[in-house]
Amino acid sequence: MDKIDFLSEPNGAGQLLLRLVSRGNAILAELLRLSDRIPQAYRPESSQEYASLIFDFSYFNREELYEKRINDDSALIELIKI
C-alpha cells in the first residue's frame, strides 16, 4: 500500500486540502486573537445590557433558537437598531 504524499507537486487534491486546513487554522487563530480585544463595554460580565446579544460558537449549532430569542424580545430588537 502506497502512502499519499500531500506535499508532492502533482497531488492537486492534497495541496488543496492542505491549503484549506491552513486557512481554517489561520481564521481560528485570528478569532482567538481578536477575542482578547473585545471592548469592556461589550463583555458579558460588565454589560448586562448587551449580554443577551453576545454569543459564543454554540450559536452556529443553534441559530434558530438564538434568533427566536432575539425576535421575541422587543428590548433586544431595540438594542440591535441602535
HULINSUL-V552610 format. One record per pair of residues at least 6 apart in sequence whose C-alpha atoms are under 8 Angstrom apart, sorted by sequence separation. I is the first residue (numbers start at 0). GAP is how many residues later the second one is. D is the distance in whole Angstrom. If there is no record, write none. Layout:
i | gap | d
I | GAP | D
I | GAP | D
This chain:
i | gap | d
4 | 6 | 7
8 | 6 | 8
39 | 6 | 7
40 | 6 | 6
43 | 6 | 7
44 | 6 | 8
69 | 6 | 6
70 | 6 | 7
5 | 7 | 8
6 | 7 | 7
7 | 7 | 8
42 | 7 | 8
43 | 7 | 5
58 | 7 | 7
69 | 7 | 7
5 | 8 | 4
6 | 8 | 6
41 | 8 | 6
42 | 8 | 7
4 | 9 | 8
5 | 9 | 6
41 | 9 | 8
43 | 10 | 7
5 | 12 | 7
41 | 12 | 8
52 | 17 | 8
52 | 23 | 7
51 | 24 | 8
49 | 29 | 8
